[in-house]
Amino acid sequence: MTFQELVDGDIVIFALSGKIMAFEECVPLREKLKDYIGRDKRRFIFDMADVSWMNSEGVGLLASAVSTVGKVGGKIVLANIGDKVQRVLAITKCDKILKHFDSREAAIEALVVETPD
């Protein structure tokens, strides 16, 4: 897995790509997420348009990220999830707890309208 980051106002967008399958490859993303939290960022989008597959470790990454951000009153939403990733989220029931949007723009709009708890 690789990622690029973009800051849009107070929203941080991580554009993820590849396969999210190994704990070790998720470490840089977790560290970057914590870095942004340290800089008082609380709203995040994981744009998954270029994620081809995700296994249980990918689900663990999402759950860990949601927990980390939630502890500081922030929010993470997903954008552009493909069918394969959607199936993994459905099987694990994570699709019920993670808000996801069909586009990055819709995700941004949702975060702008909602204020962090």
N, C-alpha and C positions, 0 to 999 in steps of 0.2 A: 504494500500500500504506500502511496505517496499522497501528498496533499500540498495545495497552495492556499494561501490565506489572503483575504481582502478585508479591509476595514471600511465599512460604509456607515459613517456617523458613529453611533455607539453600538453598532451591530458588527460582529466578527463572523465572516463567512469562511468556512473551511471547505474547499473543493477537493473532495477525496477522489482517488482513482485507483484502479487495480482491484486486487482481492484483499479483503480484510480477514486474515486467517491466523496470524501468529501474534502472540503477546508481545514479543520483542519489537515487531514492526509498529506496534501501536504506541510505544513509549514516547517517541518524539511528538506525536499529536497530544498525548496527555500532558507532557511538559509544556508545550506551547499553550494549551488551554489554561493551565495553572498560571503561566506567565501573564496572559491577558487578564485573568481574574485579579492578579496582583496589581495590574494597572487599572483596576476598577471597571473592567468590562464585564457585563452581566448577561448579554444577549448574544446567542450563537446560532448559526445555521450550519448544519452539515449537509452540503450539496453533494448528493450521491449519484449524480448523473453518469459518472464514469466508473462507478463501482460495479464490477462484473459479478462478484460473488462475495458472500460473507458467511462465515461459520459461527460456531458458538463463541469463539474468542472475539469475533467482531461484535456480537451481541453483548458480550461482556464489556467491551470498550464503550458501547453506547450507554449501557446501564451505569457504568462507572462515571462517565462524563456527566450524565444527567444528575447523578447523586452529588458529584463534586460541585457542579454549578448550582444545583438546588440548595445546597447548604449555605450559599452566599446570597440566596434570594434571586438567582438568575434563572434563565430558561434556555433550553436547547430545542430546536425544531429541525426536522429533516426536510429536504427538498429533493425532488427528482429521483425518487427511488424506483428502480427497475423491478420487473416481475420476479426475478430470482431472489432479490433481496426482500421484496414484499412477502414472498412465501416464507422465508426464514423468519421474518418478523411476525407473521401470522402464526406459524407453528409454535413459536416461543411466547406468544401472546403479547409481545412488545408493541405490536401495532395498536394495542388498546391504550398504552401509556405514553407512547411517543407521538406527538402531533407531527403529521407529515403533509406536505403540500406538493402539488403537481409542478410548481415552478419556484425558482428562487425569488421572483418578484412577489408571489403570493405569500411566501414565507416571511419576507421582509415586511410586507404589509401587516401580517398577523402580529409580528413582534412590535411594530410601531404602535399598533392599536392597543396591544396588551402592555401593561406596565409590569415589571418584575415584582413578585410578592415581597 
